[in-house]
Amino acid sequence: MKVLKSVLRNVYLAYESVANSKFYNLRQQTNGMLLPLVYKKIYQLCYKFPDLDIVEIGGATGAVSIAIAWAIRDAKKSSKLIVIEKCEGGTRTDVGGYSENLQLIQKHFEDFDASAQLHLFPHELTFENGKEVVALIKTPKIAAFIHDADGRVDRDFYLFWSLLAPGGLIIIDDYANEEKYKPISERHPTGGAKSMITYRLLNQIIEWGLFQPTLKIGKTIFGIKPHHADFDRFDLERCNQIIKEVEHERTDFLKKREKSLVLH
């Protein structure tokens, strides 16, 4: 089965290299993690949305940021993309520490002629420093926010949902009901719980009527801010409870696995 999946993926990527060559090359040259079709879809959506600033949480090596910057430039908009990137931990450890990751994303922005369309906030996003990001927004509302970070979509909805124009775009990556639990480390700061946290938090947010899904490609889900939605339904305490539930599951899973290894 694994061999078949590998063959099918290689066939798909070969198709993408021809059908979506611009975004395939972007993915290859920036070591992007998403499917080329996802970058293309993000470009198309951001191209047609209103001339308002966009917030991206989790820039990584810059592939999504560049696709959005291209959309802003090609549509001749004056708005900006605000990219939040912590530049350390997770897959970034493959590159190095903070300075190496900061230099890499800045280089990619320059190489792909994207710097003029964006503003980089090179820090981990928190509830506390969120107001610093909000201060960077220069338009009355934002057209979109994109999450491809640590799974804490509760934080992002709390900080940016009210600023999003009705019908505005929301894109969330790692939306998957997958248990890939492992010990917490610099490489795995959430202990493999990111997808599960994302999945359960977003499902709760959907139940509250604050996110209307429109499309899913792989593990990336696209949606909009519903018109006439009521943010008073958002409950941060319930979000914290969900995160604790996932953490308890992760802890129990690791204990059972450790016990099983000892017995064998």
FIDREN-349622 format. One line per 4 residues: for each residue x, y, z of N, C-alpha, C. Coordinates in Angstrom, 3 decimals, m for minus. Atoms other than C-alpha are relative to their C-alpha. Example, Ala and Ser with C-alpha at 12.3 -4.5 7.8 and 13.67 -1.06 7.14 Angstrom:
0.890 m1.190 0.000 12.300 m4.500 7.800 0.900 1.200 0.000  m0.820 m1.190 m0.060 13.670 m1.060 7.140 m0.770 1.090 0.730
This chain:
0.830 m1.205 0.000 0.000 0.000 0.000 0.866 1.258 0.000  m0.890 m1.155 m0.052 2.832 2.409 0.889 0.691 0.240 m1.334  m0.652 m0.110 1.311 4.553 1.672 m2.410 m0.971 0.603 m1.011  1.016 m0.509 0.924 1.309 2.309 m4.319 m0.240 1.483 0.236
0.211 m1.411 m0.321 0.753 5.602 m2.492 1.159 0.850 m0.499  m1.186 m0.729 0.447 4.312 6.657 m3.298 m0.012 0.166 m1.514  0.065 m0.046 1.466 3.859 5.809 m6.991 m1.055 1.014 m0.441  1.083 m0.910 0.362 0.539 7.675 m7.171 0.383 1.454 0.278
m0.423 m1.368 m0.327 2.038 10.728 m5.454 1.001 0.516 m1.031  m0.983 m0.404 1.004 4.958 10.777 m7.903 m0.669 0.303 m1.345  0.745 m0.240 1.237 2.529 10.532 m10.830 m0.728 1.339 0.083  0.725 m1.262 m0.196 0.474 13.382 m9.380 0.944 1.192 m0.105
m0.954 m1.103 0.035 3.523 15.607 m8.872 0.545 0.219 m1.412  m0.432 m0.133 1.391 4.655 14.855 m12.426 m1.058 0.757 m0.807  1.101 m0.725 0.659 1.227 16.022 m13.621 0.022 1.478 0.397  m0.018 m1.377 m0.492 1.449 19.137 m11.436 1.146 0.799 m0.617
m1.164 m0.702 0.544 4.891 19.987 m12.818 m0.281 0.561 m1.390  0.383 m0.474 1.335 3.221 20.437 m16.219 m1.233 0.906 0.088  1.271 m0.729 m0.049 m0.327 21.586 m15.373 0.093 1.295 0.807  m0.131 m1.174 m0.866 0.665 24.022 m12.626 1.473 0.312 0.220
m1.463 m0.091 m0.067 4.330 24.573 m13.436 0.480 1.174 0.851  m0.409 m1.178 m0.771 4.542 28.056 m11.890 m0.004 m0.294 1.491  0.136 0.272 m1.425 3.352 26.828 m8.503 0.761 m1.261 0.401  m0.860 1.161 m0.244 5.161 23.508 m8.798 1.437 0.476 0.219
m1.364 m0.533 m0.146 8.423 25.418 m9.283 0.146 0.793 1.291  m0.027 m0.726 m1.264 7.561 27.676 m6.353 0.174 m0.972 1.168  m0.084 1.017 m1.057 7.073 24.616 m4.164 1.391 m0.624 0.051  m1.309 0.649 0.056 10.311 23.007 m5.329 1.111 0.930 0.492
m1.106 m0.918 m0.290 12.479 26.100 m4.967 m0.035 0.568 1.417  0.088 m0.472 m1.382 11.187 27.066 m1.523 m0.147 m1.148 0.992  0.220 1.183 m0.839 10.815 23.508 m0.210 m1.353 0.104 0.707  1.341 m0.138 m0.558 7.105 24.191 0.314 m0.611 m1.340 0.346
0.585 1.235 m0.522 4.961 21.631 2.114 m1.380 m0.309 m0.604  1.353 0.193 0.511 1.632 22.086 0.322 0.027 m0.463 m1.459  0.114 0.409 1.395 0.399 20.717 m2.995 0.024 1.228 m0.906  m0.002 m1.136 0.937 1.023 22.984 m6.017 m1.396 0.542 m0.270
1.374 m0.428 0.239 m2.736 23.055 m6.589 m0.509 0.911 1.115  0.411 m0.842 m1.126 m3.179 24.589 m3.118 0.559 1.410 m0.170  m0.593 m1.325 0.237 m0.760 27.430 m3.906 m0.747 0.731 m1.115  0.719 m0.603 1.120 m2.580 28.028 m7.175 m1.372 0.501 0.445
1.325 m0.383 m0.478 m5.974 28.101 m5.462 0.085 1.230 0.905  m0.189 m1.161 m0.872 m4.705 30.533 m2.813 0.245 1.250 m0.843  m0.265 m1.123 0.913 m3.359 32.771 m5.590 m1.303 0.488 m0.639  1.231 m0.364 0.704 m6.669 32.696 m7.472 m0.995 0.700 0.923
0.953 m0.584 m0.939 m8.763 33.481 m4.395 0.452 1.382 0.463  m0.500 m1.287 m0.474 m6.526 36.270 m3.110 0.023 1.046 m1.116  0.039 m0.917 1.152 m6.412 37.789 m6.615 m1.355 0.688 m0.103  1.342 m0.542 0.252 m10.179 38.271 m6.734 m0.640 0.647 1.225
0.594 m0.589 m1.192 m10.834 39.297 m3.120 0.287 1.499 0.058  m0.149 m1.468 m0.054 m11.148 43.019 m2.183 1.416 0.441 0.337  m1.331 m0.575 m0.222 m8.109 45.297 m1.952 0.154 0.371 1.476  m0.167 m0.140 m1.442 m7.675 44.783 1.788 1.190 m0.837 0.447
m1.147 0.747 m0.507 m4.725 43.587 3.837 m0.383 m1.443 0.332  0.160 1.426 m0.294 m4.262 39.845 4.460 0.995 m0.363 1.098  m0.894 0.466 m1.072 m2.776 38.130 7.518 0.265 m1.485 m0.193  m0.401 1.405 0.094 m0.828 34.871 7.258 0.729 m0.389 1.276
m0.635 0.485 m1.228 0.047 32.964 10.429 0.770 m1.270 m0.346  m0.838 1.148 0.313 2.978 30.617 9.813 0.536 0.058 m1.413  m0.542 m0.169 1.353 5.010 31.721 6.807 0.954 m1.092 m0.423  m0.969 1.075 0.284 7.547 28.846 7.080 1.107 0.502 m0.930
m1.045 m0.434 0.933 9.835 29.171 4.045 m0.517 0.984 m1.043  0.502 m1.101 0.818 7.533 31.630 2.289 m0.806 m0.352 m1.230  0.679 0.368 1.250 5.763 29.640 m0.447 m1.399 0.612 m0.102  1.348 m0.577 0.022 2.206 30.675 0.482 0.080 1.524 m0.077
m0.171 m1.454 m0.005 3.378 34.233 1.174 0.272 0.518 m1.407  m0.370 m0.422 1.358 4.882 34.480 m2.303 m1.198 m0.112 m0.941  1.190 0.161 0.845 1.722 33.115 m3.973 m0.982 1.150 0.229  0.903 m1.111 m0.314 m0.331 35.779 m2.165 0.579 1.319 m0.504
m0.654 m1.226 0.488 2.203 38.517 m2.961 m0.150 0.128 m1.510  0.217 m0.022 1.450 1.962 37.556 m6.633 m1.427 0.444 m0.330  1.401 m0.349 0.242 m1.839 37.838 m6.454 m0.226 1.492 0.224  0.132 m1.436 m0.293 m1.630 41.309 m4.859 0.625 0.833 m1.120
m0.713 m0.727 1.053 0.906 42.464 m7.452 m0.736 m0.085 m1.331  0.624 0.187 1.310 m0.846 40.984 m10.486 m1.366 0.671 m0.093  1.304 m0.667 m0.018 m4.203 42.429 m9.425 0.153 1.520 0.176  m0.312 m1.432 m0.149 m2.481 45.826 m9.008 m0.685 0.621 1.227
0.577 m0.485 m1.252 m3.682 46.185 m5.430 1.056 0.763 0.801  m0.916 m0.759 m0.859 m2.167 48.539 m2.855 0.097 m0.598 1.393  0.003 0.636 m1.317 m2.885 46.302 0.143 1.266 m0.822 0.213  m1.193 0.757 m0.358 m0.237 44.269 1.946 m0.382 m1.342 0.624
0.079 1.257 m0.731 0.250 40.751 3.241 0.872 0.113 1.243  m0.774 0.018 m1.243 1.328 40.579 6.877 0.315 m1.451 0.327  m0.452 1.371 m0.206 3.364 37.410 7.386 0.547 m0.148 1.417  m0.466 0.295 m1.359 3.785 36.076 10.923 0.787 m1.301 m0.054
m0.850 1.190 0.056 6.690 33.643 11.150 0.989 0.023 1.158  m0.829 0.034 m1.213 8.465 32.593 14.364 1.466 m0.360 m0.279  m1.379 0.260 0.444 11.590 31.377 12.490 0.774 m0.975 0.888  m0.702 1.017 m0.800 12.374 28.527 14.904 m0.958 m1.106 0.391
0.793 1.144 m0.424 11.174 25.094 15.960 m0.678 m0.714 m1.144  0.694 0.790 1.014 9.334 22.389 14.058 0.897 m0.321 m1.183  m0.776 0.317 1.203 10.450 21.790 10.470 1.128 1.001 m0.215  m1.045 m1.021 0.159 12.555 24.953 10.757 1.341 m0.469 0.560
m1.257 0.531 m0.550 15.121 22.957 12.754 0.846 m0.657 m1.090  m0.752 0.578 1.119 16.078 21.323 9.432 0.883 1.049 m0.661  m0.755 m1.112 0.584 17.326 24.745 8.331 1.048 0.513 0.985  m0.898 m0.521 m1.029 18.873 25.880 11.623 m0.774 0.737 1.069
0.637 m0.787 m1.038 18.075 28.414 14.305 m0.750 1.194 m0.543  0.811 m1.162 0.363 16.227 31.718 14.292 0.617 0.803 m1.141  m0.625 m0.867 1.003 18.735 33.731 12.257 0.051 m0.660 m1.366  m0.062 0.700 1.283 19.135 31.064 9.567 m1.369 m0.035 m0.677
1.347 0.050 0.569 15.369 30.733 9.113 m0.488 1.376 m0.431  0.363 m1.360 0.381 14.872 34.489 9.063 0.672 0.384 m1.315  m0.731 m0.305 1.233 17.555 34.862 6.394 m0.586 m0.754 m1.187  0.523 0.817 1.095 16.023 32.033 4.344 m1.319 0.556 m0.535
1.295 m0.499 0.480 12.475 33.415 4.218 0.164 1.365 m0.668  m0.248 m1.298 0.625 13.772 36.915 3.456 0.626 m0.168 m1.381  m0.628 0.273 1.295 15.919 35.495 0.646 m1.043 m0.466 m1.014  1.045 0.466 0.904 12.924 33.682 m0.842 m0.903 1.148 m0.447
0.823 m1.158 0.367 10.876 36.881 m0.738 0.706 0.852 m1.055  m0.775 m0.791 0.956 13.659 38.704 m2.579 0.139 m0.727 m1.336  m0.203 0.775 1.225 14.315 35.900 m5.079 m1.246 m0.036 m0.876  1.257 0.087 0.748 10.643 35.753 m6.064 m0.690 1.355 m0.132
0.503 m1.365 0.196 10.195 39.547 m6.118 m1.326 0.225 0.728  1.235 m0.094 m0.777 7.614 39.478 m3.326 0.094 0.998 1.149  m0.221 m0.823 m1.194 9.094 41.822 m0.706 m0.879 1.250 0.047  0.747 m1.263 0.031 7.216 44.945 m1.833 m1.457 m0.174 0.412
1.412 0.230 m0.290 3.823 43.325 m1.232 m0.259 m0.493 1.429  0.223 0.596 m1.313 4.372 42.111 2.314 0.780 0.685 1.110  m0.682 m0.456 m1.210 5.408 42.956 5.853 0.205 m1.231 0.873  m0.328 1.173 m0.798 7.185 40.279 7.901 0.024 0.345 1.488
m0.017 m0.100 m1.456 6.490 39.944 11.640 0.708 m1.249 0.507  m0.789 1.203 m0.277 9.306 37.553 12.672 0.001 m0.418 1.472  0.154 0.410 m1.388 7.971 36.406 16.026 m1.124 m1.019 0.104  1.111 0.913 m0.257 5.757 33.684 17.433 m1.221 0.820 0.393
1.225 m0.733 m0.312 2.156 34.900 17.577 m0.575 m0.485 1.324  0.637 0.310 m1.273 0.577 35.051 21.035 m1.225 0.893 0.176  1.132 m0.864 m0.317 m2.587 36.487 22.517 0.499 1.389 0.406  m0.527 m1.255 m0.525 m0.381 39.162 24.086 0.547 0.905 m1.108
m0.595 m0.864 1.027 1.542 40.375 21.016 m0.880 0.141 m1.241  0.908 m0.109 1.137 m1.435 40.038 18.687 m0.329 1.435 m0.356  0.315 m1.415 0.267 m2.127 43.756 19.079 1.088 0.663 m0.834  m1.076 m0.541 0.830 1.274 44.447 17.482 m0.244 m0.328 m1.466
0.331 0.391 1.376 0.174 42.547 14.385 m1.189 0.817 m0.495  1.180 m0.777 0.378 m3.211 44.281 14.350 0.399 1.427 m0.367  m0.457 m1.366 0.274 m1.358 47.621 14.407 0.639 0.121 m1.380  m0.612 m0.011 1.330 0.346 46.633 11.128 m1.056 0.044 m1.112
1.085 m0.009 0.980 m3.035 46.370 9.380 m0.397 1.450 m0.283  0.262 m1.396 0.382 m3.629 49.602 7.470 m1.316 0.196 m0.741  1.299 m0.124 0.669 m6.973 48.846 5.820 m1.113 m0.159 1.038  1.088 0.052 m0.981 m10.372 49.140 7.550 m0.354 m1.419 0.446
0.237 1.421 m0.267 m10.871 45.359 7.348 1.107 m0.799 m0.671  m0.921 0.865 0.736 m8.814 42.385 6.175 m0.806 m0.890 m0.937  0.682 0.831 0.991 m9.684 40.289 3.137 0.061 m1.476 0.367  m0.195 1.420 m0.288 m8.373 37.010 4.554 0.971 m0.177 1.150
m1.111 0.450 m0.826 m6.388 35.223 7.194 0.220 m1.482 m0.242  m0.443 1.352 0.336 m4.459 32.014 6.666 0.779 m0.560 1.175  m0.716 0.648 m1.106 m3.281 29.581 9.351 0.711 m1.251 m0.504  m0.806 1.203 0.257 m0.444 27.122 8.741 1.128 0.019 1.021
m0.975 m0.178 m1.071 1.262 27.158 12.105 m0.092 m1.132 1.013  m0.069 0.918 m1.130 0.812 25.437 15.449 m1.323 m0.638 0.386  1.309 0.567 m0.305 m2.849 24.442 15.339 m0.885 0.892 0.846  0.762 m0.847 m0.908 m3.969 27.274 17.618 m0.904 0.968 m0.772
0.929 m0.824 0.770 m6.744 28.494 15.366 m0.910 0.807 0.914  0.795 m0.777 m0.959 m8.602 29.626 18.498 0.599 1.386 0.208  m0.715 m1.287 m0.141 m5.964 32.352 18.946 m0.227 0.886 m1.212  0.103 m0.783 1.231 m6.216 33.428 15.323 m1.417 0.525 m0.217
1.382 m0.462 0.104 m10.020 33.591 15.298 m0.257 1.097 1.037  0.164 m0.992 m1.067 m9.896 35.522 18.579 0.596 1.349 m0.416  m0.709 m1.228 0.355 m7.419 38.068 17.165 m0.507 0.650 m1.291  0.211 m0.547 1.342 m8.512 38.440 13.535 m1.407 m0.147 m0.567
1.320 0.248 0.599 m12.077 37.193 12.955 m0.827 1.279 m0.089  0.813 m1.218 0.000 m13.707 40.503 13.926 0.506 1.019 m1.020  m0.574 m0.909 0.993 m11.354 42.330 11.519 m0.264 m0.459 m1.431  0.229 0.565 1.331 m12.271 40.067 8.615 m1.315 0.509 m0.577
1.213 m0.461 0.667 m14.759 41.460 6.127 m1.007 m1.152 m0.107  1.003 1.056 0.186 m18.066 39.523 5.975 0.184 m0.677 m1.359  m0.268 0.739 1.229 m17.606 36.794 3.384 1.476 m0.131 m0.291  m1.448 0.054 0.181 m13.850 37.126 3.829 0.542 m1.416 0.053
m0.621 1.309 0.186 m11.497 34.225 3.156 0.735 m0.462 1.252  m0.763 0.650 m1.076 m10.185 31.847 5.831 0.549 m1.308 m0.556  m0.637 1.232 0.468 m7.688 29.098 4.976 0.755 m0.615 1.169  m0.631 0.706 m1.115 m6.548 26.504 7.512 0.686 m1.260 m0.535
m0.720 1.220 0.385 m3.865 23.872 6.888 0.048 m0.973 1.184  m0.119 1.064 m1.008 m3.335 20.591 8.790 m1.337 m0.342 0.641  1.326 0.381 m0.482 m7.072 20.020 9.153 m0.194 m1.486 m0.306  0.056 1.445 0.217 m6.981 16.253 9.611 m0.190 m0.716 1.336
0.280 0.788 m1.200 m8.321 13.765 12.148 1.068 m1.093 0.135  m1.144 0.909 m0.032 m4.892 12.190 12.625 0.694 0.029 1.360  m0.754 0.126 m1.243 m3.215 10.930 15.784 1.435 m0.401 m0.343  m1.413 0.266 0.272 0.528 11.221 15.264 0.822 0.405 1.222
m0.571 m0.443 m1.258 1.446 11.612 18.901 1.419 m0.518 0.221  m1.394 0.329 m0.299 5.077 11.614 20.005 0.483 0.934 1.105  m0.508 m0.889 m1.056 7.229 13.146 22.763 0.247 1.412 m0.525  m0.243 m1.394 0.365 7.513 16.929 22.726 1.500 0.233 m0.138
m1.408 m0.317 0.251 10.796 18.176 21.278 0.052 1.294 m0.804  m0.141 m1.202 0.827 12.181 21.150 19.389 m0.554 m0.252 m1.398  0.496 0.360 1.335 11.340 19.325 16.158 m1.507 m0.206 0.001  1.428 0.261 m0.117 7.858 18.425 17.409 m0.549 0.723 1.234
0.386 m0.790 m1.177 6.786 21.266 19.743 m1.400 m0.299 0.532  1.334 0.372 m0.486 3.165 20.064 19.915 m0.107 m1.505 0.251  0.033 1.442 m0.219 4.146 16.407 20.271 m0.881 m0.733 m0.995  0.786 0.657 1.048 2.458 15.491 16.994 m1.496 0.219 0.114
1.431 m0.227 m0.232 m0.881 16.887 18.180 m0.578 1.130 m0.850  0.446 m1.188 0.734 m1.089 19.830 15.750 m1.238 m0.263 m0.853  1.142 0.288 0.871 m3.475 18.209 13.257 m1.269 m0.237 0.812  1.174 0.307 m0.807 m5.789 16.920 15.964 m0.553 1.254 0.674
0.430 m1.260 m0.609 m5.877 20.291 17.733 m0.712 0.861 m1.044  0.604 m0.774 1.090 m6.594 22.029 14.427 m1.385 m0.533 m0.342  1.230 0.655 0.425 m9.292 19.538 13.492 m1.128 0.226 1.001  1.064 m0.105 m1.014 m11.196 19.655 16.766 m0.382 1.449 0.289
0.322 m1.404 m0.230 m10.918 23.396 17.323 m0.830 0.562 m1.152  0.734 m0.544 1.141 m12.084 24.189 13.801 m1.402 m0.586 m0.084  1.337 0.593 m0.014 m14.981 21.738 14.061 m0.899 0.726 0.996  0.775 m0.741 m0.987 m16.097 23.573 17.196 m0.358 1.391 m0.535
0.230 m1.331 0.571 m15.734 26.925 15.428 m1.063 m0.065 m1.101  1.037 0.208 1.017 m17.816 25.575 12.522 m1.365 m0.150 0.677  1.252 0.199 m0.741 m20.471 24.473 15.036 m0.542 1.331 0.529  0.415 m1.320 m0.473 m20.537 28.031 16.403 m0.444 0.918 m1.143
0.451 m0.786 1.151 m21.268 29.274 12.884 0.948 1.107 m0.402  m0.973 m1.058 0.271 m18.051 31.292 12.550 0.891 m0.301 m1.205  m0.793 0.409 1.173 m16.525 29.403 9.598 m0.877 m0.870 m0.877  0.795 0.768 0.956 m18.305 28.146 6.504 0.929 m0.642 m1.020
m0.904 0.667 0.951 m16.239 25.524 4.621 m0.529 0.078 m1.426  0.382 m0.049 1.417 m16.231 25.824 0.840 0.766 m1.010 m0.848  m0.852 0.888 0.805 m13.420 23.529 m0.358 1.075 m0.603 0.880  m1.114 0.643 m0.703 m10.850 21.040 0.913 0.896 m0.676 m1.030
m0.990 0.630 0.871 m7.670 20.055 m0.939 1.051 m0.626 0.906  m0.917 0.658 m0.920 m5.641 17.451 0.901 m0.393 0.342 1.432  0.263 m0.377 m1.388 m5.354 18.712 4.482 m0.253 1.498 0.156  0.246 m1.442 m0.027 m6.000 22.338 3.548 m1.471 0.270 m0.254
1.421 m0.303 0.127 m9.535 23.601 4.105 m0.195 1.499 m0.225  0.313 m1.379 0.363 m10.900 26.803 2.579 m1.426 0.308 0.472  1.337 m0.391 m0.409 m13.883 28.730 3.872 m0.134 1.508 0.063  0.260 m1.431 m0.087 m15.436 32.123 4.486 m0.579 0.344 1.371
0.688 m0.516 m1.183 m16.655 34.259 7.364 m1.468 0.180 m0.381  1.416 m0.100 0.383 m20.430 33.787 7.209 m0.564 1.394 0.282  0.691 m1.266 m0.226 m22.553 36.901 6.853 m0.913 m0.144 1.218  0.878 m0.051 m1.172 m24.413 37.838 10.036 0.381 m1.024 1.074
m0.459 0.917 m1.046 m22.340 35.408 12.156 0.178 0.770 1.308  m0.035 m0.632 m1.317 m22.279 36.116 15.899 1.217 m0.495 0.784  m1.227 0.414 m0.681 m18.831 36.076 17.518 m0.203 m0.181 1.503  0.284 0.218 m1.421 m20.435 36.107 20.971 m0.094 m1.482 0.326
0.059 1.450 m0.221 m20.775 32.353 20.496 1.383 m0.600 0.251  m1.367 0.476 m0.186 m16.986 32.010 20.546 0.317 m0.085 1.491  m0.271 0.254 m1.418 m15.888 30.525 23.881 1.444 m0.458 0.159  m1.422 0.315 m0.138 m12.176 30.654 24.624 0.236 m1.089 1.040
m0.140 1.036 m1.031 m12.632 28.508 27.725 m0.256 m1.387 m0.586  0.283 1.276 0.656 m14.168 25.735 25.613 1.163 m0.408 m0.906  m1.164 0.288 0.847 m11.238 26.010 23.186 1.147 m0.551 0.846  m1.060 0.485 m0.889 m8.789 25.579 26.063 m0.292 m1.414 0.485
0.396 1.337 m0.428 m10.747 22.534 27.204 0.302 m1.024 m1.091  m0.282 0.897 1.125 m10.452 20.972 23.744 1.494 m0.293 m0.092  m1.451 0.174 0.067 m6.691 21.529 23.741 0.481 m0.920 1.116  m0.365 0.859 m1.132 m6.395 19.921 27.187 m0.424 m1.446 m0.250
0.471 1.351 0.311 m8.448 16.930 26.001 0.957 m0.699 m0.956  m0.954 0.580 0.953 m6.079 16.377 23.080 1.316 m0.325 0.703  m1.244 0.229 m0.721 m3.067 16.711 25.373 m0.113 m1.229 0.903  0.204 1.189 m0.835 m4.532 14.103 27.752 0.036 m1.268 m0.853
m0.033 1.142 0.908 m5.081 11.750 24.811 1.432 m0.312 m0.433  m1.393 0.194 0.410 m1.496 12.296 23.676 0.801 m0.643 1.132  m0.720 0.548 m1.152 m0.156 11.584 27.183 m0.362 m1.463 0.221  0.449 1.386 m0.193 m2.269 8.420 27.532 0.545 m0.907 m1.093
m0.514 0.778 1.135 m1.193 7.242 24.075 1.469 m0.356 0.215  m1.434 0.239 m0.201 2.501 7.627 24.906 0.252 m0.943 1.166  m0.150 0.909 m1.147 2.090 5.870 28.266 m0.301 m1.433 m0.407  0.367 1.346 0.457 0.351 2.912 26.624 1.064 m0.563 m0.935
m1.043 0.471 0.921 2.989 2.735 23.895 1.256 m0.390 0.755  m1.190 0.303 m0.795 5.806 2.842 26.439 m0.181 m1.322 0.766  0.287 1.234 m0.723 4.123 0.104 28.476 0.063 m1.220 m0.921  m0.018 1.075 0.984 3.678 m2.018 25.356 1.424 m0.363 m0.397
m1.396 0.271 0.368 7.351 m1.650 24.449 0.731 m0.729 1.107  m0.628 0.666 m1.143 8.403 m2.700 27.949 m0.401 m1.459 0.070  0.513 1.381 m0.064 6.185 m5.798 27.822 0.570 m0.872 m1.101  m0.543 0.772 1.122 7.660 m6.802 24.492 1.519 0.009 m0.014
